Amino acid sequence: MLRFFILFSFIIHSCVAAPKPPAATAADPAKKWLTLSGQQPAVVARGGFSGVFPESSAPANDMAISTSSPGLTMLCNLQMTKDGVGICLSDIRLDNATTIPTVFPKDQKTYKVNGQDLKGWFVLDYFSDTIFSNVSLVQNIYSRPSIFDGQMAISAVEDVMGTKPPKFWLSVQYDAFYMEHKLSAAEYLKSMRFRGINVISSPEIGFLKSIGKDAGRAKTKLIFEFKDPEAIEPTTIKKYSELQKNLAAIKAFASGVIVPKDYIWPLDSAKYLKPATTFVIDAHKAGLEVYASGFANDLRTSFNYSYDPSAEYLQFVDNGEFSVDGVITDFPPTASQAITCLSHQKGNLPKAAHALVITHNGASGDYPGCTDLAYQKAVDDGADIIDCSVQMSKDGIAFCRDSADLTASTTAMTTFMSRAISVPEIQPNNGIFSFDLTWAEIQSLKPQIGSPFLASTGFPRNPAQKNAGKFMTLADFLEFSKAKAVTGNAAYLASKKGLGIVDAVKSALTNSTLDKQSTQKVLIQSDDSSVLASFEAVPPYTRVLTIEKEIGDAPQPSVEEIKKHADAVNLMRSSIVSISESSFATGKNRVVEEMHKGNISVYVSLLRNEYIAIALDYFSDPTIELATFIAGSGVDGVITEYPATATRYLRSPCSDLDKEQPYAILPAEAGALLSAAAKEAQPPASAPSPPLDPKDVIDPPLPPVAKMASSNSSGEAPPNAPPRSGTVANAANLGLSILAVLALGLLSAA
């Protein structure tokens, strides 16, 4: 076991340790914080890095220290064994966080705790030697990695203090219960003489008062913890909501308070933020610090945060009105980067890194994609490039929509269900296709926000705006792009429906004069080389080839073939960093490096904020995923549905790893997290992805535009239709997107 911990510590420190402050460097301008002291809010790691490893395990503690900003506070929840030894575990029961039910299956008991009957395996029923020798930890939140279960020992308080965190915080949750069973947390602390303990917190007033003098002599800060407003505080037998009304009385025995997040920013029944309470301001007036608890990257919170955990921290520390004095979190690196790196980004700050932020249907994580609201939000969020995937209506109007099938992105199913047909060249399922509806019919529909994880995991996107916004024609999109200075079905439409989508795009670009200027750049993206060839004669256009198959290598012949048709490629995330079926990053491929040798730019897609879409190595944090692709792999741009998250990262000085600074947002090291698990627990290695073959790049020429035939309205392919190769599984579905650069100064970066 000891060898495992030493090896793990070496891996973590060598791969993800935060940079150390240089001996001499120019100090950054001091940030102004609205905390009680005016100092930066504290990051308090609940049980170390408990969002990844079992709480207070040795790896959780080591990783919290090595990945967090300087000044981290390590929090240990104190529990007492039968012989009075203190261990670090969040609950008085062992069964949810350890292997004890399988080790001692008949030991379950029931105790009355704070007036309620609780059933389980209780810490106080076991001697410390029995626990340390027989019981190991498991992850107690099922959405988190279980690969480390049963491998790590429970930590005594002294074990956690032995990791030498910058600050150590002891949380005493159940002193009254332990006192009933002749165990005393106060006596335990006196035996330690409070040495090395910077903070002690408790939800029990009597306990805090009982240790007040000793804590004062030791200069240990005391913090009172508020529980649920309707819960009863054991000493006063009052509800916590009543105690909240007299914060001055709390100041008599504590220097600060802990409150659940919603004491400060409550949510309504639809999970949107209500106006902030005055709790923080009132507490500061009473001279009390405020620590907010309950932060975790993998817990669903307010829709206002767009599934970005950094946005939630910033709401508490950088809202312009007040700041909490600290946050208690299961993911200390995310809190560290939000406070140290992402706060105080007021105004249009220049980007510290040079990758482009490219949208996927605008800010489609916040509004229905390809609508005026999605595009405006993307501009407001600082996107460099907005995109329009071009579709055609029955009467030849080119407009922006992600797919020719309107069933998922509009309310077409409620209006035109009878118009659903099968078009095998495009997709295996029936659909209601844009080329079978007139533009007037399409405009009668409402857009519908895409929630890709709703059916499988129940993750909706911004339900209050699920049908907001207006459809945009391609002409409107191009005019919008010009004013802000800021994929389709070509072969099927050309040969079966008589709609020349490539010609329509060319015409719209010409009418907008974007083909006759040099201040704004237009990117033409398609998964079909013949589509890109149609735009070869227009020098201002940058052509982007989408490679929708997962590749593990890009041999020189394939790169040379791409160069004939495109200036850049759009790659899947898994083509750059390999991901196992269990969602661990297993290796970094050389595809970006090989493309760059051929002078081909690389964009990566598709980035989303929902933690279920993010590899475990990225700590359920979209910002660390961005750092992995931008700083770690050197991509030239990211294609995202949440441009605000990408822009915030790129504008942070912490994204520049060449700059000497106390803290940086580091890329994940593929394979490091998985290697920390015991070999027998690791999943079998996956077969490597195949290399890109030159034939995957080449497509036959586009067919000529056919005359509309009324007899061919079913969407079926004519006999002997030539097959199409290409980079997609169903190559008849050819992607054609227009991407307009929004920032004039970014042409050299593009």
C-alpha positions in Angstrom: 0.0 0.0 0.0 2.8 2.4 0.9 4.6 1.8 -2.4 1.3 2.6 -4.3 1.0 5.9 -2.5 4.6 6.9 -3.2 4.2 6.0 -6.9 0.9 7.8 -7.2 2.4 10.9 -5.6 5.2 10.9 -8.1 2.9 10.6 -11.0 0.6 13.4 -9.9 3.4 15.8 -9.0 5.2 15.2 -12.2 2.1 15.5 -14.4 -0.2 18.1 -12.9 1.7 20.0 -10.2 1.0 23.7 -10.3 4.0 25.9 -11.2 5.9 27.3 -8.2 6.3 31.0 -7.8 9.5 32.2 -9.5 12.2 33.7 -7.4 11.8 37.1 -9.0 8.9 38.2 -11.2 6.9 41.3 -11.7 3.9 41.3 -9.5 0.5 41.3 -11.1 -1.8 44.3 -10.3 -3.5 43.5 -7.0 -7.1 42.4 -7.3 -9.7 44.0 -5.2 -11.8 41.5 -3.3 -15.0 42.2 -1.5 -14.2 39.7 1.3 -14.2 40.7 4.9 -10.4 41.0 5.0 -10.1 42.2 1.4 -7.9 39.2 0.7 -8.5 36.5 -2.0 -11.2 34.0 -1.0 -10.0 30.7 0.4 -10.2 27.4 -1.4 -11.2 24.7 1.1 -10.8 21.1 -0.1 -13.5 18.9 1.5 -11.7 15.6 2.1 -8.9 16.6 -0.3 -9.7 16.0 -4.0 -12.8 14.0 -3.1 -14.4 14.7 -6.5 -12.0 12.1 -8.0 -10.7 9.9 -5.1 -12.4 8.6 -2.0 -12.6 11.3 0.7 -9.5 12.1 2.7 -7.6 9.2 1.2 -3.8 9.8 0.7 -4.2 10.3 -3.1 -7.1 12.7 -2.5 -5.0 14.8 -0.1 -1.8 14.7 -2.2 -3.6 15.7 -5.4 -5.5 18.5 -3.8 -2.3 20.1 -2.7 -0.4 19.6 -6.0 -3.2 20.8 -8.3 -4.6 23.8 -6.3 -3.5 27.3 -5.8 -1.1 28.3 -3.0 -2.8 28.7 0.4 -5.2 25.7 0.0 -7.1 24.7 3.2 -7.6 21.0 3.7 -10.8 20.1 5.5 -11.2 16.8 7.5 -14.6 15.8 8.8 -13.7 14.3 12.3 -15.2 11.0 13.4 -14.3 9.2 16.6 -13.5 5.5 17.0 -14.4 3.4 20.0 -11.0 4.0 21.5 -11.1 7.8 20.9 -9.0 8.0 17.7 -9.9 10.6 15.2 -10.4 9.7 11.6 -11.4 11.7 8.6 -14.8 10.7 7.1 -17.8 12.8 6.2 -20.4 10.7 8.1 -20.7 8.9 11.5 -21.7 5.9 9.5 -19.1 3.9 7.6 -21.3 2.0 5.1 -21.6 4.6 2.3 -17.9 5.4 2.0 -16.1 2.2 3.0 -16.1 -1.6 2.4 -17.4 -2.3 5.9 -20.8 -3.9 4.9 -18.9 -6.7 3.1 -16.3 -7.0 5.9 -18.7 -7.1 8.8 -22.1 -7.8 7.2 -23.9 -8.4 10.5 -22.9 -5.3 12.4 -25.6 -2.9 11.3 -27.1 -0.9 14.2 -29.6 1.9 14.7 -28.8 5.0 16.8 -30.8 8.2 17.5 -28.8 11.1 16.1 -30.0 14.6 16.7 -33.5 13.2 17.3 -33.6 11.0 14.2 -33.1 7.2 14.0 -30.2 6.3 11.7 -29.3 2.8 10.6 -25.9 1.7 9.5 -22.3 0.7 10.5 -21.2 3.4 13.0 -17.6 4.5 13.5 -17.9 4.5 17.3 -18.6 0.8 17.4 -15.1 -0.2 16.2 -11.6 0.2 17.6 -9.2 2.1 15.4 -7.0 -1.0 14.7 -10.0 -2.9 13.5 -10.9 -0.1 11.0 -7.4 0.5 9.8 -6.6 -3.2 9.4 -9.8 -4.4 7.7 -11.7 -1.5 6.1 -10.9 0.5 3.0 -12.5 3.4 1.2 -14.9 3.6 -1.7 -16.2 6.6 -3.6 -19.5 7.5 -2.0 -21.0 9.4 -5.0 -21.8 7.0 -7.8 -21.2 9.4 -10.7 -17.5 9.5 -9.7 -14.7 7.0 -10.6 -15.2 3.6 -8.8 -11.9 2.3 -10.2 -10.1 3.2 -6.9 -12.7 1.5 -4.6 -11.2 -0.8 -2.0 -7.6 0.2 -2.6 -7.1 3.1 -0.2 -6.9 3.1 3.6 -9.0 5.3 5.9 -6.9 8.3 7.1 -6.4 9.2 10.7 -6.5 13.0 11.4 -2.7 12.8 11.9 -2.3 11.2 8.5 -4.0 14.2 6.8 -2.0 16.7 8.8 1.1 14.8 7.8 0.7 15.8 4.2 1.5 19.3 5.4 -1.3 21.3 3.7 -0.9 25.1 3.8 -3.8 25.2 6.2 -5.7 22.5 8.1 -9.4 22.6 9.0 -11.2 20.2 11.3 -15.0 19.9 11.0 -16.7 18.5 14.1 -20.3 17.6 13.1 -21.6 15.3 15.8 -20.1 16.2 19.2 -23.4 15.9 21.1 -23.9 12.4 19.7 -20.4 11.4 20.7 -20.8 12.9 24.1 -23.8 10.7 24.7 -21.6 7.7 24.1 -18.7 8.9 26.3 -16.5 10.2 23.5 -15.3 13.8 23.5 -14.1 15.8 20.5 -13.0 18.5 22.9 -10.8 16.2 24.9 -9.4 14.8 21.7 -8.4 18.3 20.6 -6.9 19.1 24.0 -4.8 16.0 23.7 -3.4 17.4 20.5 -3.1 20.9 22.1 -4.7 22.2 18.9 -1.3 21.9 17.2 -1.4 22.4 13.4 -5.2 23.1 13.4 -5.9 26.4 11.8 -9.7 26.2 11.7 -12.4 24.3 13.7 -16.0 24.3 12.6 -19.2 22.8 14.0 -22.9 23.2 13.7 -23.2 22.9 17.5 -22.9 26.1 19.5 -22.2 24.3 22.8 -19.2 22.6 21.4 -17.7 25.8 20.0 -18.2 27.6 23.3 -16.6 24.7 25.2 -13.3 25.0 23.3 -13.3 28.7 22.9 -10.6 29.5 25.4 -8.2 26.8 24.3 -8.8 27.6 20.6 -8.1 31.3 21.4 -4.8 30.5 23.0 -3.8 28.3 20.1 -5.0 31.0 17.6 -7.3 28.5 16.0 -10.2 30.1 14.2 -13.7 28.9 15.2 -16.5 28.8 12.5 -20.2 28.1 13.2 -21.9 26.0 10.5 -25.5 26.6 9.5 -27.4 23.5 8.5 -30.7 23.3 6.6 -32.9 26.3 7.8 -35.5 24.0 9.3 -33.0 21.7 11.1 -32.6 22.1 14.9 -29.4 23.2 16.4 -28.7 20.8 19.3 -27.6 23.3 22.0 -30.3 26.0 21.7 -33.0 23.7 20.3 -33.7 26.5 17.8 -34.0 26.2 14.0 -31.0 27.5 12.1 -33.2 29.9 10.3 -33.9 31.6 13.7 -30.2 31.8 14.6 -29.6 33.5 11.3 -31.6 36.5 12.5 -29.0 37.3 15.2 -25.6 37.1 13.6 -24.1 39.4 16.2 -24.7 36.7 18.8 -22.7 34.3 16.8 -19.8 36.7 16.6 -19.5 36.3 20.4 -18.1 32.7 20.0 -17.0 32.4 16.3 -15.2 34.5 13.7 -17.1 33.1 10.8 -19.9 31.0 9.5 -20.4 28.2 6.9 -23.7 28.2 5.0 -25.0 26.0 2.1 -24.9 27.8 -1.2 -28.6 28.6 -1.4 -28.4 30.7 1.7 -26.6 33.2 -0.5 -27.9 32.5 -4.1 -31.3 30.7 -3.8 -32.8 28.8 -6.7 -36.4 28.9 -7.8 -38.3 25.7 -8.6 -37.1 25.7 -12.2 -33.4 25.8 -11.1 -32.8 29.4 -12.0 -31.1 31.9 -9.7 -33.3 34.1 -7.6 -31.9 37.5 -6.4 -29.1 37.2 -3.9 -29.9 37.4 -0.2 -28.2 39.9 2.0 -26.6 37.1 4.1 -23.0 37.8 3.1 -23.3 41.6 3.5 -25.1 41.2 6.9 -22.5 38.8 8.1 -19.6 41.1 7.1 -21.3 43.9 8.9 -21.3 41.7 12.0 -17.6 41.0 11.5 -18.1 37.4 10.4 -16.4 35.7 7.5 -18.7 33.6 5.3 -17.7 30.2 3.8 -20.1 28.7 1.2 -20.4 24.9 1.0 -21.7 22.4 -1.4 -19.6 23.0 -4.5 -18.9 20.1 -6.8 -18.4 20.0 -10.6 -20.5 16.9 -11.0 -23.7 18.1 -9.3 -26.3 19.9 -11.3 -27.0 23.4 -10.2 -28.5 26.5 -11.7 -29.1 26.7 -15.5 -27.7 30.2 -15.2 -24.2 28.7 -15.1 -24.5 26.9 -18.4 -23.0 23.7 -16.8 -19.7 25.6 -16.3 -18.6 25.1 -12.6 -16.2 28.0 -12.9 -19.2 30.3 -13.6 -20.8 29.2 -10.3 -17.7 30.1 -8.3 -17.5 33.5 -10.0 -21.1 34.1 -9.0 -20.1 33.9 -5.4 -16.7 35.7 -5.4 -16.8 38.1 -8.3 -20.4 39.5 -8.7 -19.5 43.1 -8.0 -21.6 43.4 -4.8 -20.0 41.0 -2.4 -17.7 38.0 -2.1 -17.7 35.0 0.2 -14.5 34.6 2.2 -14.1 31.0 1.0 -15.6 28.1 -0.9 -15.8 24.5 0.3 -15.4 22.2 -2.6 -14.8 18.6 -3.8 -12.9 19.9 -6.8 -10.2 22.3 -5.5 -8.4 22.9 -8.8 -11.6 24.3 -10.4 -12.2 26.6 -7.5 -8.5 27.6 -7.6 -8.6 28.5 -11.3 -11.9 30.4 -11.0 -10.6 32.6 -8.1 -7.0 32.9 -9.1 -7.2 33.0 -12.9 -10.7 33.7 -14.2 -12.0 36.4 -11.8 -12.0 40.1 -12.5 -12.3 39.7 -16.3 -14.2 42.9 -16.9 -14.3 44.4 -20.3 -13.0 42.9 -23.5 -9.6 41.6 -22.3 -7.1 40.4 -24.9 -6.6 36.7 -25.2 -3.5 35.3 -23.6 -3.5 32.3 -25.9 -3.9 32.3 -29.6 -6.5 29.5 -30.4 -9.7 30.5 -32.1 -13.1 30.1 -30.4 -15.4 28.7 -33.1 -19.1 28.2 -32.4 -21.3 25.2 -33.2 -24.6 26.7 -34.2 -23.8 29.8 -32.2 -24.0 29.6 -28.4 -26.3 26.6 -28.8 -25.7 25.4 -25.2 -27.7 28.5 -24.1 -30.3 29.1 -26.9 -31.7 27.0 -29.8 -28.9 26.7 -32.3 -28.6 28.8 -35.5 -31.0 31.4 -34.2 -30.5 35.1 -33.8 -30.3 34.7 -30.0 -27.6 32.0 -30.3 -25.5 34.1 -32.6 -25.9 37.3 -30.6 -25.0 35.4 -27.4 -21.9 34.0 -29.1 -20.8 37.5 -30.1 -21.4 38.8 -26.6 -19.4 35.8 -25.3 -16.4 36.8 -27.4 -16.4 34.1 -30.0 -13.9 34.6 -32.8 -15.9 32.7 -35.4 -19.6 32.0 -35.7 -20.9 29.3 -38.0 -23.9 28.6 -40.2 -24.6 25.0 -41.3 -26.4 25.6 -44.6 -29.7 23.9 -45.4 -32.2 24.6 -48.2 -35.9 25.0 -48.2 -38.2 23.5 -50.9 -38.3 26.8 -52.7 -34.6 27.3 -52.7 -34.0 29.5 -49.6 -30.6 28.8 -48.0 -30.8 29.1 -44.2 -28.9 28.1 -41.1 -29.8 24.9 -39.4 -27.6 22.0 -38.1 -29.4 19.3 -40.0 -31.8 19.0 -43.0 -34.0 16.9 -40.6 -35.9 19.5 -38.6 -37.5 17.1 -36.1 -34.9 17.6 -33.3 -34.1 21.3 -33.8 -37.7 22.6 -34.4 -41.3 21.9 -33.5 -41.9 20.3 -36.9 -43.1 17.0 -35.3 -46.2 18.8 -33.9 -47.1 20.5 -37.2 -45.8 18.4 -40.1 -45.7 14.8 -38.7 -47.5 13.6 -41.9 -44.6 14.9 -44.0 -42.1 12.6 -42.4 -40.2 10.4 -44.9 -37.3 8.1 -45.2 -34.1 9.3 -47.0 -31.6 6.5 -46.6 -28.8 8.6 -48.2 -29.0 11.0 -45.3 -30.0 9.0 -42.2 -31.5 5.7 -41.2 -34.5 7.1 -39.4 -37.5 9.0 -40.8 -37.4 12.7 -40.8 -39.1 15.9 -41.7 -36.6 17.5 -44.1 -36.1 21.2 -44.9 -36.1 20.5 -48.6 -39.7 19.3 -48.4 -41.0 22.4 -46.7 -41.2 25.9 -48.1 -39.5 28.8 -46.3 -42.9 30.1 -45.2 -43.7 26.7 -43.7 -40.3 26.6 -41.9 -40.9 30.1 -40.5 -44.2 28.9 -39.1 -42.2 26.6 -36.8 -40.4 27.4 -33.5 -36.7 26.6 -33.0 -36.0 24.0 -30.3 -32.9 23.9 -28.2 -30.7 20.8 -28.6 -30.3 18.9 -25.4 -28.0 16.0 -26.5 -28.0 14.3 -23.0 -31.7 14.8 -22.1 -32.9 11.4 -23.2 -30.0 9.3 -21.7 -29.3 11.2 -18.5 -32.0 13.8 -18.0 -29.7 16.9 -18.6 -31.8 19.6 -20.2 -30.4 22.9 -21.5 -31.9 26.2 -20.6 -35.5 25.1 -20.6 -36.8 28.6 -20.1 -35.5 29.5 -23.5 -36.0 26.1 -25.2 -38.1 27.6 -28.1 -36.6 31.1 -28.1 -35.1 33.0 -31.1 -35.7 33.3 -34.8 -34.5 31.3 -37.8 -31.8 33.1 -39.9 -31.4 32.9 -43.7 -27.8 32.5 -45.0 -28.0 36.1 -46.3 -29.1 37.4 -42.9 -26.3 35.4 -41.2 -23.7 36.9 -43.5 -25.0 40.4 -43.0 -25.0 39.8 -39.2 -21.4 38.6 -39.4 -20.3 41.7 -41.3 -22.1 44.0 -39.0 -20.5 42.5 -36.0 -17.0 42.4 -37.6 -16.9 39.5 -36.4 -23.3 21.8 -42.4 -25.7 20.8 -45.3 -26.5 18.1 -47.9 -24.9 19.2 -51.2 -24.9 16.0 -53.2 -28.3 14.8 -52.2 -29.9 18.2 -52.8 -28.1 18.6 -56.1 -28.9 15.3 -57.6 -32.3 14.4 -56.1 -34.1 17.6 -55.3 -32.8 20.0 -57.8 -31.5 22.4 -55.2 -27.9 23.6 -55.8 -26.8 24.3 -52.3 -23.2 25.0 -53.3 -24.4 27.5 -55.9 -26.7 29.1 -53.3 -23.8 29.6 -50.9 -21.6 31.0 -53.6 -24.3 33.4 -54.6 -25.0 34.5 -51.0 -21.3 35.2 -50.4 -21.0 37.2 -53.6 -24.0 39.3 -52.7 -22.6 40.0 -49.3 -19.2 41.0 -51.0 -17.3 38.8 -48.5 -15.5 37.3 -51.5 -14.1 40.8 -52.5 -12.6 42.0 -49.3 -9.6 41.3 -47.1 -10.6 42.6 -43.6 -12.9 39.7 -42.7 -12.2 36.0 -43.3 -14.6 33.3 -44.3 -14.1 29.6 -43.6 -15.9 27.1 -45.7 -16.2 23.8 -43.9 -17.4 20.5 -45.4 -16.8 16.8 -44.9 -16.7 16.4 -48.7 -13.5 17.3 -50.7 -15.5 17.9 -53.8 -17.5 20.6 -52.0 -14.4 22.3 -50.9 -13.0 22.1 -54.4 -15.9 24.2 -55.6 -14.5 27.1 -53.5 -10.9 26.7 -54.5 -11.0 29.6 -57.0 -11.9 32.2 -54.3 -8.7 33.1 -52.5 -10.2 34.8 -49.4 -11.9 31.6 -48.3 -10.2 29.2 -45.9 -11.3 25.6 -46.6 -11.8 23.3 -43.6 -12.2 19.5 -44.1 -14.2 17.8 -41.4 -12.9 14.3 -40.6 -15.7 12.6 -38.7 -14.1 9.3 -38.2 -11.8 8.7 -35.3 -8.2 8.4 -36.3 -5.1 7.7 -34.4 -2.5 8.9 -36.9 -2.1 11.1 -40.0 0.6 9.6 -42.3 2.3 12.0 -44.7 0.4 10.7 -47.8 -2.9 11.5 -46.1 -1.7 14.9 -45.0 -0.6 15.7 -48.6 -4.0 14.6 -49.9 -5.7 17.0 -47.5 -3.5 19.8 -48.5 -4.9 19.5 -52.1 -8.4 20.3 -50.9 -8.2 22.2 -47.6 -6.2 24.6 -45.4 -7.4 23.2 -42.1 -9.1 20.1 -40.6 -11.8 19.7 -38.0 -11.0 16.6 -35.9 -12.9 14.7 -33.2 -11.7 15.0 -29.7 -10.9 11.3 -29.5 -8.6 11.7 -32.6 -6.3 13.9 -30.5 -6.6 12.3 -27.0 -7.8 8.7 -26.9 -10.6 8.0 -24.4 -11.5 4.6 -23.0 -15.0 3.3 -22.7 -14.8 4.0 -19.0 -14.1 7.7 -19.8 -10.5 7.8 -18.9 -7.9 9.6 -21.2 -5.5 6.8 -22.2 -3.1 8.4 -24.6 -2.2 11.5 -26.7 -2.0 11.0 -30.5 0.4 12.8 -32.8 -2.2 13.9 -35.3 -2.0 17.6 -34.5 1.8 17.5 -34.8 1.5 15.7 -38.2 -1.0 18.1 -39.5 1.1 21.1 -38.5 4.1 19.7 -40.3 2.0 19.8 -43.4 1.0 23.4 -42.7 -2.6 22.4 -42.0 -4.4 24.1 -39.1 -6.3 21.8 -36.7 -9.7 22.6 -35.0 -11.2 20.2 -32.5 -14.8 19.4 -32.0 -17.2 19.1 -30.3 -16.7 20.7 -26.9 -19.6 20.8 -24.4 -19.8 21.9 -20.8 -21.9 19.0 -19.4 -19.6 17.0 -17.1 -21.0 13.7 -18.5 -19.4 14.7 -21.9 -16.0 15.2 -20.4 -13.3 12.6 -19.7 -12.6 11.9 -16.0 -9.0 13.1 -16.4 -10.4 16.6 -16.9 -12.0 16.6 -13.4 -15.5 17.2 -14.8 -14.3 20.6 -15.7 -14.6 22.0 -19.3 -11.8 24.5 -18.7 -9.3 21.8 -18.0 -10.5 20.0 -21.2 -9.8 23.3 -23.1 -6.4 23.5 -21.6 -5.7 19.9 -22.6 -6.4 20.6 -26.3 -5.1 24.2 -26.5 -2.0 24.2 -24.2 -1.4 20.5 -24.2 -2.0 19.5 -27.9 -1.6 22.9 -29.6 -4.8 23.0 -31.6 -5.5 26.1 -33.6 -9.1 26.4 -32.5 -11.9 24.8 -30.6 -15.5 24.3 -31.8 -17.8 24.6 -28.9 -21.5 25.1 -28.0 -20.4 27.2 -25.0 -18.1 29.9 -26.3 -18.2 31.9 -23.0 -16.3 29.1 -21.3 -13.6 29.0 -23.9 -13.2 32.7 -24.2 -12.9 33.1 -20.4 -10.1 30.5 -20.3 -8.2 32.1 -23.3 -8.4 35.6 -21.7 -6.9 34.4 -18.5 -3.1 34.8 -18.0 -3.1 31.3 -16.5 -3.7 29.9 -20.0 -0.2 31.0 -21.1 2.1 28.3 -19.8 5.2 30.2 -21.0 4.5 33.0 -18.6 6.1 32.7 -15.1 3.3 32.9 -12.5 2.3 31.3 -9.2 -0.5 29.2 -10.7 -1.5 28.0 -14.2 -4.3 26.0 -15.7 -2.5 22.9 -16.8 -3.5 20.3 -19.3 -4.3 16.8 -18.2 -1.7 14.2 -18.8 -3.4 11.3 -20.6 -3.0 8.1 -18.7 -1.9 9.6 -15.4 -5.2 9.2 -13.6 -5.8 5.6 -14.9 -2.3 4.5 -13.9 -3.1 5.5 -10.3 -5.5 2.6 -10.0 -4.3 -0.9 -9.2 -3.5 -2.9 -12.3 -6.2 -5.5 -11.7 -8.8 -2.7 -11.5 -7.8 -1.0 -14.8 -9.9 -1.8 -17.8 -8.3 -3.7 -20.7 -6.5 -1.6 -23.2 -8.5 -0.5 -26.2 -7.3 -1.1 -29.7 -5.6 2.0 -31.2 -7.7 4.0 -33.7 -6.7 3.4 -37.4 -4.6 5.9 -39.3 -6.2 8.3 -41.8 -6.1 6.8 -45.2 -5.8 9.0 -48.3 -8.9 7.4 -49.8 -10.8 8.7 -46.7 -10.2 12.2 -48.0 -11.1 11.9 -51.7 -14.7 12.2 -52.8 -16.1 12.0 -56.4 -17.2 15.2 -58.1 -20.6 16.7 -57.2 -23.4 15.7 -59.6 -25.0 18.4 -61.7 -28.1 20.1 -60.4 -31.2 18.2 -61.6 -34.5 19.7 -62.7 -37.2 19.2 -60.2 -39.4 16.2 -61.0 -42.7 15.9 -59.4 -42.6 12.1 -59.6 -39.5 12.0 -57.4 -40.9 13.5 -54.2 -40.3 10.5 -51.9 -36.7 11.2 -51.4 -35.6 7.8 -52.7 -32.4 7.5 -54.7 -32.7 6.9 -58.4 -31.4 3.5 -59.7 -27.6 3.2 -60.2 -26.8 6.3 -58.2 -23.0 6.4 -57.7 -21.8 5.7 -54.2 -19.8 8.4 -52.5 -16.7 7.8 -50.4 -15.6 10.3 -47.8 -15.0 10.9 -44.2 -18.4 10.1 -42.8 -20.2 6.8 -42.3 -23.1 8.0 -44.4 -21.3 10.0 -47.1 -24.5 11.2 -48.8 -24.9 13.6 -45.9 -22.3 16.2 -46.9 -21.5 18.9 -44.4 -21.3 22.5 -45.7 -20.8 25.3 -43.1 -19.9 28.9 -43.4 -17.8 30.3 -40.6 -17.4 34.0 -40.4 -14.5 35.6 -38.4 -15.8 38.2 -36.0 -12.6 39.9 -34.9 -10.6 41.8 -37.6 -7.3 41.4 -35.7 -7.5 37.6 -35.8 -6.8 37.1 -39.5 -3.2 36.2 -38.9 -4.2 33.7 -36.1 -6.7 32.1 -38.4 
